[in-house]
Amino acid sequence: MNLKSDDIGRWAESLDDFKPEYTPVKVWSPIQMYRLMGRKSVIELDNFEPIPDLHYALLSPKEDKYYFKEFPDIPMWLMLFYKTDEDWDSYDVFLNDFRRRVADGNIYLLLTPEQVKDTQSKLGSLYRANLSDDGQLDYKTYIKIVALTLQYENYKDIGKSLTGYRSVCKDFDDKLAELWKSAHSLKKNYDKGK
């Protein structure tokens, strides 16, 4: 790893400077900062934790530098569902800033070889648990499934008394079924290409 430093922090001039110790992965969803705990294969909010010892690169477009940062131990519910107040406390400042930078495309996961291996193993476990077949879930499809499942879980908590509740639940169920079907189709197409 080839980092420069000063009193403020450490940075790299390109993502290649983090290699071979880390594999950079562009972040498009805060969900990417979390993993299912232990051997759990049920996607629900309480089963997620921040990836241990996770680092990320924060791109500063003005300076053209990638700052080396450590992801704090923030629960997933706080990251995804907490409504912040622009000038309330340090969590709010961090959450607003982090969410904005993810939306702008300025965050990159820095995964160690062990973290990459753990992620691949979990994608295989989820595939087997949900599709009763041997394979590995595509990472982007996995993030979409987690996002939709957690939105559905949140809607079930807050939407029970709303008009159209059952219709919305059916829409969620249909979309999730379609995502799982597409995950299975991706594997079939991959197998045919071998």
MDAnalysis code that builds the backbone (N, CA, C; Angstrom):
import MDAnalysis as mda
import numpy as np

u = mda.Universe.empty(582, n_residues=194, atom_resindex=np.repeat(np.arange(194), 3), trajectory=True)
u.add_TopologyAttr("name", ["N", "CA", "C"] * 194)
u.add_TopologyAttr("resid", np.arange(1, 195))
u.add_TopologyAttr("resname", ["MET", "ASN", "LEU", "LYS", "SER", "ASP", "ASP", "ILE", "GLY", "ARG", "TRP", "ALA", "GLU", "SER", "LEU", "ASP", "ASP", "PHE", "LYS", "PRO", "GLU", "TYR", "THR", "PRO", "VAL", "LYS", "VAL", "TRP", "SER", "PRO", "ILE", "GLN", "MET", "TYR", "ARG", "LEU", "MET", "GLY", "ARG", "LYS", "SER", "VAL", "ILE", "GLU", "LEU", "ASP", "ASN", "PHE", "GLU", "PRO", "ILE", "PRO", "ASP", "LEU", "HIS", "TYR", "ALA", "LEU", "LEU", "SER", "PRO", "LYS", "GLU", "ASP", "LYS", "TYR", "TYR", "PHE", "LYS", "GLU", "PHE", "PRO", "ASP", "ILE", "PRO", "MET", "TRP", "LEU", "MET", "LEU", "PHE", "TYR", "LYS", "THR", "ASP", "GLU", "ASP", "TRP", "ASP", "SER", "TYR", "ASP", "VAL", "PHE", "LEU", "ASN", "ASP", "PHE", "ARG", "ARG", "ARG", "VAL", "ALA", "ASP", "GLY", "ASN", "ILE", "TYR", "LEU", "LEU", "LEU", "THR", "PRO", "GLU", "GLN", "VAL", "LYS", "ASP", "THR", "GLN", "SER", "LYS", "LEU", "GLY", "SER", "LEU", "TYR", "ARG", "ALA", "ASN", "LEU", "SER", "ASP", "ASP", "GLY", "GLN", "LEU", "ASP", "TYR", "LYS", "THR", "TYR", "ILE", "LYS", "ILE", "VAL", "ALA", "LEU", "THR", "LEU", "GLN", "TYR", "GLU", "ASN", "TYR", "LYS", "ASP", "ILE", "GLY", "LYS", "SER", "LEU", "THR", "GLY", "TYR", "ARG", "SER", "VAL", "CYS", "LYS", "ASP", "PHE", "ASP", "ASP", "LYS", "LEU", "ALA", "GLU", "LEU", "TRP", "LYS", "SER", "ALA", "HIS", "SER", "LEU", "LYS", "LYS", "ASN", "TYR", "ASP", "LYS", "GLY", "LYS"])
u.atoms.positions = np.array([
    [0.857, -1.164, 0.000],
    [0.000, 0.000, 0.000],
    [0.907, 1.230, 0.000],
    [0.548, 2.169, -0.858],
    [1.380, 3.356, -1.020],
    [0.574, 4.602, -0.628],
    [0.604, 4.945, 0.679],
    [-0.164, 6.081, 1.180],
    [0.757, 7.216, 1.599],
    [0.247, 8.431, 1.475],
    [0.929, 9.617, 1.975],
    [0.168, 10.087, 3.203],
    [0.809, 10.852, 4.054],
    [0.113, 11.302, 5.265],
    [0.607, 12.671, 5.713],
    [-0.239, 13.315, 6.515],
    [0.117, 14.561, 7.179],
    [-0.643, 14.599, 8.501],
    [-0.748, 15.778, 9.115],
    [-1.423, 15.890, 10.406],
    [-2.921, 15.591, 10.321],
    [-3.505, 15.737, 9.161],
    [-4.945, 15.580, 8.998],
    [-5.346, 14.133, 8.718],
    [-4.581, 13.409, 7.931],
    [-4.946, 12.042, 7.604],
    [-4.006, 11.386, 6.627],
    [-4.448, 10.230, 6.114],
    [-3.669, 9.473, 5.128],
    [-4.471, 9.398, 3.849],
    [-3.778, 9.408, 2.709],
    [-4.458, 9.372, 1.422],
    [-3.600, 8.683, 0.369],
    [-4.269, 8.341, -0.722],
    [-3.620, 7.764, -1.899],
    [-3.955, 8.643, -3.092],
    [-3.121, 8.593, -4.091],
    [-3.372, 9.378, -5.297],
    [-4.222, 8.617, -6.314],
    [-4.303, 7.291, -6.161],
    [-5.179, 6.482, -7.020],
    [-5.622, 5.260, -6.224],
    [-6.658, 4.599, -6.710],
    [-7.142, 3.395, -6.028],
    [-6.117, 2.269, -6.092],
    [-5.265, 2.275, -7.112],
    [-4.221, 1.253, -7.226],
    [-3.223, 1.333, -6.075],
    [-3.108, 2.496, -5.450],
    [-2.182, 2.652, -4.328],
    [-2.602, 1.844, -3.105],
    [-3.862, 1.389, -3.048],
    [-4.325, 0.584, -1.912],
    [-4.039, -0.903, -2.104],
    [-3.637, -1.281, -3.311],
    [-3.361, -2.685, -3.618],
    [-1.929, -3.015, -3.206],
    [-1.614, -4.234, -2.883],
    [-2.404, -5.472, -2.895],
    [-3.150, -5.733, -1.581],
    [-2.961, -4.879, -0.565],
    [-3.592, -5.119, 0.729],
    [-5.119, -5.044, 0.681],
    [-5.650, -4.206, -0.215],
    [-7.091, -4.008, -0.304],
    [-7.568, -4.105, -1.750],
    [-8.816, -4.570, -1.893],
    [-9.483, -4.567, -3.192],
    [-10.536, -3.461, -3.161],
    [-10.396, -2.412, -3.975],
    [-11.388, -1.335, -3.991],
    [-12.674, -1.752, -4.715],
    [-13.821, -1.410, -4.125],
    [-15.132, -1.692, -4.710],
    [-15.969, -0.423, -4.584],
    [-16.466, 0.074, -5.705],
    [-17.284, 1.294, -5.676],
    [-18.549, 1.067, -4.858],
    [-18.885, 2.025, -4.015],
    [-20.073, 1.927, -3.167],
    [-21.207, 2.709, -3.818],
    [-22.337, 2.045, -4.063],
    [-23.530, 2.701, -4.597],
    [-24.683, 2.625, -3.603],
    [-24.459, 1.874, -2.494],
    [-25.477, 1.750, -1.449],
    [-24.787, 1.597, -0.099],
    [-25.282, 2.265, 0.926],
    [-24.703, 2.079, 2.268],
    [-24.788, 0.635, 2.756],
    [-25.672, -0.161, 2.171],
    [-25.814, -1.568, 2.553],
    [-24.490, -2.310, 2.371],
    [-23.683, -1.873, 1.433],
    [-22.408, -2.538, 1.161],
    [-21.451, -2.498, 2.348],
    [-21.705, -1.646, 3.310],
    [-20.831, -1.527, 4.473],
    [-21.160, -2.577, 5.542],
    [-22.163, -3.408, 5.278],
    [-22.660, -4.356, 6.280],
    [-22.623, -5.780, 5.748],
    [-22.687, -6.720, 6.703],
    [-22.731, -8.142, 6.352],
    [-23.717, -8.859, 7.260],
    [-24.193, -10.017, 6.788],
    [-25.015, -10.860, 7.643],
    [-24.117, -11.457, 8.722],
    [-24.614, -11.473, 9.944],
    [-23.825, -11.992, 11.056],
    [-23.699, -13.512, 10.988],
    [-22.524, -13.991, 11.331],
    [-22.290, -15.421, 11.499],
    [-22.834, -16.282, 10.383],
    [-23.622, -17.287, 10.776],
    [-24.141, -18.252, 9.811],
    [-25.568, -17.935, 9.394],
    [-26.030, -16.741, 9.672],
    [-27.410, -16.376, 9.356],
    [-27.590, -16.223, 7.849],
    [-28.739, -16.715, 7.379],
    [-29.037, -16.584, 5.954],
    [-30.416, -15.970, 5.727],
    [-31.018, -15.462, 6.795],
    [-32.300, -14.773, 6.681],
    [-32.013, -13.277, 6.595],
    [-32.506, -12.652, 5.528],
    [-32.247, -11.227, 5.332],
    [-33.292, -10.434, 6.105],
    [-32.868, -9.937, 7.264],
    [-33.683, -9.023, 8.059],
    [-32.740, -8.106, 8.822],
    [-33.233, -6.950, 9.151],
    [-32.405, -5.876, 9.700],
    [-31.570, -6.304, 10.903],
    [-32.159, -7.066, 11.814],
    [-31.444, -7.464, 13.037],
    [-30.305, -8.447, 12.779],
    [-30.222, -9.012, 11.590],
    [-29.183, -9.989, 11.282],
    [-27.937, -9.368, 10.644],
    [-27.902, -8.043, 10.524],
    [-26.758, -7.382, 9.891],
    [-25.894, -6.653, 10.911],
    [-24.608, -6.593, 10.602],
    [-23.640, -5.841, 11.404],
    [-22.648, -5.180, 10.452],
    [-21.991, -4.108, 10.914],
    [-20.945, -3.520, 10.061],
    [-19.848, -4.558, 9.803],
    [-19.298, -4.549, 8.614],
    [-18.174, -5.447, 8.321],
    [-17.054, -5.075, 9.290],
    [-16.535, -6.045, 10.055],
    [-15.489, -5.731, 11.042],
    [-14.229, -5.164, 10.390],
    [-13.637, -4.201, 11.061],
    [-12.369, -3.593, 10.620],
    [-12.436, -3.106, 9.177],
    [-13.569, -2.526, 8.808],
    [-13.765, -2.079, 7.432],
    [-13.168, -0.700, 7.196],
    [-12.413, -0.611, 6.122],
    [-11.870, 0.677, 5.682],
    [-12.505, 1.052, 4.351],
    [-12.493, 2.342, 4.081],
    [-12.997, 2.812, 2.798],
    [-12.165, 3.983, 2.332],
    [-12.225, 4.219, 1.027],
    [-11.522, 5.360, 0.431],
    [-12.572, 6.418, 0.116],
    [-12.306, 7.612, 0.547],
    [-13.185, 8.753, 0.312],
    [-12.522, 9.650, -0.720],
    [-13.117, 9.720, -1.903],
    [-12.567, 10.540, -2.977],
    [-12.895, 12.004, -2.728],
    [-11.862, 12.817, -2.757],
    [-12.042, 14.268, -2.715],
    [-11.787, 14.771, -4.136],
    [-12.860, 15.024, -4.907],
    [-12.667, 15.409, -6.308],
    [-11.857, 16.697, -6.478],
    [-12.003, 17.630, -5.556],
    [-11.258, 18.894, -5.673],
    [-9.760, 18.682, -5.529],
    [-9.378, 17.785, -4.605],
    [-7.953, 17.540, -4.365],
    [-7.418, 16.365, -5.179],
    [-8.342, 15.595, -5.778],
    [-7.976, 14.400, -6.517],
    [-7.167, 13.437, -5.647],
    [-7.682, 13.200, -4.416],
    [-7.059, 12.282, -3.463],
    [-8.114, 11.322, -2.945],
    [-7.657, 10.139, -2.537],
    [-8.516, 9.133, -1.921],
    [-8.102, 9.010, -0.457],
    [-8.893, 9.569, 0.421],
    [-8.579, 9.528, 1.844],
    [-8.910, 8.161, 2.429],
    [-7.997, 7.647, 3.234],
    [-8.119, 6.340, 3.875],
    [-8.886, 6.515, 5.176],
    [-10.074, 5.889, 5.266],
    [-10.956, 6.064, 6.425],
    [-11.360, 4.712, 6.987],
    [-11.714, 4.714, 8.282],
    [-12.259, 3.521, 8.923],
    [-13.747, 3.729, 9.140],
    [-14.538, 2.724, 8.780],
    [-15.988, 2.829, 8.940],
    [-16.357, 2.638, 10.406],
    [-17.131, 3.575, 10.978],
    [-17.505, 3.454, 12.398],
    [-18.550, 2.367, 12.621],
    [-18.685, 1.950, 13.854],
    [-19.630, 0.901, 14.228],
    [-21.029, 1.499, 14.374],
    [-21.656, 1.771, 13.230],
    [-22.991, 2.371, 13.203],
    [-23.987, 1.288, 12.805],
    [-25.026, 1.076, 13.618],
    [-26.015, 0.045, 13.264],
    [-26.670, 0.331, 11.911],
    [-27.039, -0.738, 11.234],
    [-27.614, -0.614, 9.903],
    [-28.917, 0.180, 9.907],
    [-29.765, -0.019, 10.913],
    [-31.047, 0.708, 10.953],
    [-30.802, 2.212, 10.991],
    [-29.751, 2.611, 11.697],
    [-29.429, 4.033, 11.795],
    [-28.978, 4.568, 10.432],
    [-28.142, 3.800, 9.763],
    [-27.633, 4.227, 8.452],
    [-28.747, 4.306, 7.407],
    [-29.667, 3.348, 7.428],
    [-30.668, 3.280, 6.361],
    [-31.957, 4.038, 6.648],
    [-32.414, 4.033, 7.899],
    [-33.762, 4.521, 8.168],
    [-33.851, 5.725, 9.094],
    [-32.750, 6.099, 9.715],
    [-32.787, 7.220, 10.640],
    [-32.924, 8.523, 9.865],
    [-33.922, 9.297, 10.224],
    [-34.128, 10.606, 9.596],
    [-33.311, 11.632, 10.376],
    [-32.372, 12.234, 9.697],
    [-31.441, 13.146, 10.374],
    [-31.946, 14.580, 10.393],
    [-31.390, 15.295, 11.325],
    [-31.615, 16.728, 11.431],
    [-30.288, 17.352, 10.988],
    [-30.334, 18.272, 10.058],
    [-29.107, 18.804, 9.438],
    [-28.047, 19.266, 10.430],
    [-28.459, 19.795, 11.585],
    [-27.448, 20.292, 12.522],
    [-27.713, 19.803, 13.943],
    [-27.986, 18.532, 14.080],
    [-28.326, 18.005, 15.391],
    [-27.089, 17.525, 16.142],
    [-26.580, 16.347, 15.854],
    [-25.405, 15.864, 16.571],
    [-24.401, 15.242, 15.607],
    [-23.339, 14.682, 16.167],
    [-22.256, 14.171, 15.319],
    [-22.709, 13.002, 14.454],
    [-23.607, 12.145, 14.947],
    [-24.132, 11.067, 14.107],
    [-24.826, 11.648, 12.888],
    [-25.657, 12.671, 13.105],
    [-26.393, 13.271, 12.006],
    [-25.448, 13.861, 10.968],
    [-24.417, 14.530, 11.428],
    [-23.445, 15.120, 10.509],
    [-22.765, 14.017, 9.703],
    [-22.323, 12.949, 10.390],
    [-21.666, 11.855, 9.694],
    [-22.629, 11.202, 8.694],
    [-23.859, 10.880, 9.145],
    [-24.820, 10.198, 8.274],
    [-25.160, 11.029, 7.041],
    [-25.417, 12.304, 7.242],
    [-25.722, 13.182, 6.101],
    [-24.560, 13.218, 5.122],
    [-23.357, 13.387, 5.656],
    [-22.165, 13.466, 4.815],
    [-21.915, 12.146, 4.088],
    [-22.013, 11.034, 4.809],
    [-21.732, 9.723, 4.209],
    [-22.755, 9.404, 3.120],
    [-24.036, 9.590, 3.419],
    [-25.093, 9.310, 2.433],
    [-24.913, 10.162, 1.176],
    [-24.556, 11.422, 1.365],
    [-24.346, 12.324, 0.218],
    [-23.169, 11.847, -0.631],
    [-22.093, 11.449, 0.030],
    [-20.904, 11.002, -0.708],
    [-21.136, 9.677, -1.432],
    [-21.952, 8.801, -0.845],
    [-22.321, 7.561, -1.542],
    [-23.131, 7.916, -2.795],
    [-24.115, 8.798, -2.633],
    [-24.954, 9.216, -3.768],
    [-24.116, 9.882, -4.862],
    [-23.071, 10.589, -4.471],
    [-22.195, 11.253, -5.442],
    [-21.174, 10.300, -6.076],
    [-21.067, 9.078, -5.549],
    [-20.114, 8.101, -6.092],
    [-18.689, 8.311, -5.628],
    [-18.515, 8.867, -4.435],
    [-17.172, 9.198, -3.947],
    [-16.643, 8.264, -2.853],
    [-17.295, 7.116, -2.647],
    [-16.857, 6.171, -1.619],
    [-16.504, 4.843, -2.283],
    [-15.396, 4.248, -1.827],
    [-14.959, 2.935, -2.299],
    [-14.658, 2.056, -1.095],
    [-15.278, 0.873, -1.059],
    [-14.923, -0.106, -0.037],
    [-13.482, -0.517, -0.266],
    [-12.772, -0.747, 0.799],
    [-11.428, -1.306, 0.704],
    [-11.464, -2.639, 1.439],
    [-11.628, -3.711, 0.692],
    [-11.787, -5.033, 1.275],
    [-10.464, -5.784, 1.304],
    [-10.183, -6.393, 2.456],
    [-9.010, -7.250, 2.578],
    [-9.320, -8.571, 1.861],
    [-8.293, -9.369, 1.548],
    [-8.567, -10.681, 0.933],
    [-9.508, -11.534, 1.793],
    [-9.374, -11.456, 3.099],
    [-10.256, -12.205, 4.008],
    [-11.704, -11.721, 3.886],
    [-11.915, -10.422, 3.800],
    [-13.265, -9.872, 3.671],
    [-13.883, -10.252, 2.315],
    [-13.080, -10.286, 1.267],
    [-13.566, -10.717, -0.048],
    [-13.998, -12.178, 0.026],
    [-13.174, -13.007, 0.649],
    [-13.480, -14.429, 0.793],
    [-14.760, -14.626, 1.605],
    [-14.910, -13.895, 2.712],
    [-16.120, -13.988, 3.547],
    [-17.364, -13.594, 2.748],
    [-17.255, -12.530, 1.955],
    [-18.384, -12.065, 1.144],
    [-18.771, -13.124, 0.115],
    [-17.796, -13.694, -0.569],
    [-18.083, -14.727, -1.558],
    [-18.721, -15.953, -0.912],
    [-18.242, -16.316, 0.269],
    [-18.802, -17.458, 0.985],
    [-20.257, -17.200, 1.366],
    [-20.547, -15.997, 1.845],
    [-21.915, -15.645, 2.237],
    [-22.831, -15.605, 1.019],
    [-22.343, -15.123, -0.116],
    [-23.151, -15.106, -1.339],
    [-23.498, -16.531, -1.783],
    [-22.576, -17.459, -1.588],
    [-22.850, -18.864, -1.894],
    [-23.866, -19.457, -0.930],
    [-23.732, -19.155, 0.356],
    [-24.673, -19.655, 1.370],
    [-26.086, -19.143, 1.113],
    [-26.199, -17.860, 0.793],
    [-27.519, -17.279, 0.517],
    [-28.151, -17.912, -0.717],
    [-27.350, -18.147, -1.721],
    [-27.862, -18.769, -2.941],
    [-28.423, -20.152, -2.627],
    [-27.633, -20.952, -1.911],
    [-28.067, -22.311, -1.579],
    [-29.302, -22.300, -0.673],
    [-29.348, -21.387, 0.292],
    [-30.459, -21.328, 1.246],
    [-31.765, -20.889, 0.592],
    [-31.680, -20.024, -0.403],
    [-32.892, -19.452, -0.989],
    [-33.300, -20.060, -2.318],
    [-32.375, -20.700, -3.015],
    [-32.700, -21.247, -4.332],
    [-32.527, -22.761, -4.409],
    [-32.150, -23.384, -3.297],
    [-32.007, -24.845, -3.230],
    [-31.200, -25.393, -4.398],
    [-30.120, -24.723, -4.696],
    [-29.250, -25.113, -5.803],
    [-27.844, -24.678, -5.430],
    [-26.866, -25.258, -6.078],
    [-25.495, -24.859, -5.799],
    [-25.129, -23.695, -6.707],
    [-24.550, -22.661, -6.147],
    [-24.154, -21.497, -6.934],
    [-23.767, -20.357, -6.022],
    [-23.619, -19.196, -6.606],
    [-23.255, -18.002, -5.847],
    [-24.077, -16.834, -6.353],
    [-24.643, -16.102, -5.429],
    [-25.458, -14.941, -5.757],
    [-24.571, -13.830, -6.311],
    [-25.024, -13.186, -7.373],
    [-24.325, -12.035, -7.926],
    [-24.351, -10.902, -6.896],
    [-23.228, -10.223, -6.692],
    [-23.113, -9.193, -5.650],
    [-24.118, -8.058, -5.839],
    [-24.270, -7.563, -7.065],
    [-25.207, -6.457, -7.309],
    [-26.652, -6.903, -7.068],
    [-26.978, -8.113, -7.461],
    [-28.320, -8.643, -7.215],
    [-28.547, -8.794, -5.715],
    [-27.534, -9.252, -5.005],
    [-27.608, -9.390, -3.547],
    [-27.943, -8.049, -2.885],
    [-27.258, -6.988, -3.284],
    [-27.505, -5.668, -2.696],
    [-28.935, -5.220, -3.002],
    [-29.408, -5.477, -4.218],
    [-30.792, -5.120, -4.573],
    [-31.792, -5.897, -3.723],
    [-31.532, -7.191, -3.520],
    [-32.429, -8.027, -2.714],
    [-32.454, -7.543, -1.273],
    [-31.290, -7.259, -0.721],
    [-31.226, -6.769, 0.667],
    [-31.971, -5.445, 0.789],
    [-31.729, -4.521, -0.132],
    [-32.385, -3.202, -0.065],
    [-33.901, -3.353, -0.106],
    [-34.411, -4.153, -1.035],
    [-35.851, -4.321, -1.170],
    [-36.449, -5.063, 0.028],
    [-35.753, -6.086, 0.521],
    [-36.230, -6.842, 1.680],
    [-36.313, -5.956, 2.914],
    [-35.308, -5.108, 3.119],
    [-35.309, -4.234, 4.294],
    [-36.362, -3.131, 4.163],
    [-36.583, -2.631, 2.959],
    [-37.667, -1.657, 2.747],
    [-39.017, -2.310, 3.046],
    [-39.162, -3.552, 2.617],
    [-40.399, -4.302, 2.859],
    [-40.602, -4.515, 4.366],
    [-39.540, -4.931, 5.039],
    [-39.607, -5.130, 6.493],
    [-40.009, -3.832, 7.196],
    [-39.443, -2.732, 6.768],
    [-39.765, -1.428, 7.349],
    [-41.221, -1.047, 7.044],
    [-41.657, -1.310, 5.809],
    [-43.039, -0.989, 5.440],
    [-44.034, -1.807, 6.281],
    [-43.725, -3.081, 6.521],
    [-44.625, -3.916, 7.326],
    [-44.775, -3.347, 8.733],
    [-43.696, -2.752, 9.260],
    [-43.749, -2.159, 10.601],
    [-44.599, -0.894, 10.640],
    [-44.521, -0.078, 9.598],
    [-45.186, 1.232, 9.652],
    [-46.458, 1.327, 8.827],
    [-46.697, 0.365, 7.926],
    [-47.787, 0.531, 6.978],
    [-49.042, -0.274, 7.225],
    [-49.108, -1.012, 8.325],
    [-50.245, -1.903, 8.557],
    [-51.600, -1.201, 8.511],
    [-51.647, 0.015, 8.969],
    [-52.937, 0.711, 9.024],
    [-53.196, 1.577, 7.782],
    [-52.316, 1.521, 6.822],
    [-52.476, 2.347, 5.626],
    [-53.375, 1.680, 4.590],
    [-54.086, 2.499, 3.843],
    [-54.913, 2.000, 2.746],
    [-54.001, 1.394, 1.679],
    [-54.396, 0.235, 1.187],
    [-53.602, -0.416, 0.145],
    [-52.457, -1.255, 0.672],
    [-52.424, -1.521, 1.977],
    [-51.327, -2.268, 2.600],
    [-51.079, -3.614, 1.901],
    [-52.138, -4.373, 1.676],
    [-51.982, -5.703, 1.065],
    [-51.475, -5.607, -0.371],
    [-51.925, -4.604, -1.103],
    [-51.456, -4.422, -2.490],
    [-49.970, -4.092, -2.524],
    [-49.551, -3.228, -1.611],
    [-48.127, -2.860, -1.550],
    [-47.300, -4.083, -1.156],
    [-47.785, -4.869, -0.199],
    [-47.069, -6.086, 0.207],
    [-46.946, -7.055, -0.974],
    [-48.008, -7.194, -1.748],
    [-47.956, -8.066, -2.926],
    [-46.932, -7.554, -3.938],
    [-46.864, -6.229, -4.116],
    [-45.857, -5.649, -5.018],
    [-44.446, -5.992, -4.542],
    [-44.204, -5.843, -3.231],
    [-42.896, -6.204, -2.680],
    [-42.604, -7.684, -2.926],
    [-43.565, -8.538, -2.633],
    [-43.374, -9.983, -2.833],
    [-43.053, -10.301, -4.292],
    [-43.789, -9.691, -5.214],
    [-43.559, -9.926, -6.646],
    [-42.170, -9.462, -7.078],
    [-41.767, -8.277, -6.608],
    [-40.444, -7.746, -6.980],
    [-39.326, -8.620, -6.419],
    [-39.487, -9.084, -5.173],
    [-38.472, -9.958, -4.576],
    [-38.400, -11.295, -5.319],
    [-39.548, -11.853, -5.657],
    [-39.565, -13.113, -6.413],
    [-38.859, -12.936, -7.753],
    [-39.080, -11.794, -8.386],
    [-38.433, -11.514, -9.676],
    [-36.912, -11.391, -9.519],
    [-36.471, -10.747, -8.441],
    [-35.021, -10.631, -8.208],
    [-34.384, -11.997, -7.966],
    [-35.035, -12.836, -7.162],
    [-34.493, -14.180, -6.924],
    [-34.501, -14.997, -8.213],
    [-35.542, -14.842, -9.012],
    [-35.607, -15.543, -10.299],
    [-34.468, -15.084, -11.211],
    [-34.205, -13.766, -11.214],
    [-33.117, -13.255, -12.059],
    [-31.764, -13.770, -11.557],
    [-31.616, -13.942, -10.245],
    [-30.372, -14.490, -9.697],
    [-30.165, -15.916, -10.197],
    [-31.251, -16.681, -10.228],
    [-31.165, -18.064, -10.713],
    [-30.882, -18.089, -12.222],
    [-31.500, -17.172, -12.971],
    [-31.274, -17.079, -14.418],
    [-29.834, -16.696, -14.735],
    [-29.262, -15.786, -13.942],
    [-27.855, -15.400, -14.152],
    [-26.942, -16.606, -14.032],
    [-27.221, -17.448, -13.030],
    [-26.394, -18.636, -12.834],
    [-26.549, -19.593, -14.009],
    [-27.803, -19.800, -14.462],
    [-28.026, -20.697, -15.604],
    [-27.279, -20.199, -16.842],
    [-27.345, -18.892, -17.106],
    [-26.638, -18.326, -18.262],
    [-25.139, -18.464, -18.114],
    [-24.636, -18.309, -16.879],
    [-23.208, -18.466, -16.618],
    [-22.791, -19.921, -16.873],
    [-23.615, -20.852, -16.371],
    [-23.302, -22.270, -16.571],
    [-23.278, -22.668, -18.042],
    [-24.188, -22.093, -18.836],
    [-24.223, -22.396, -20.276],
    [-22.983, -21.874, -20.978],
    [-22.422, -20.774, -20.498],
    [-21.256, -20.165, -21.123],
    [-19.954, -20.889, -20.824],
    [-19.977, -21.810, -19.871],
    [-18.737, -22.519, -19.506],
    [-18.279, -23.464, -20.588],
])
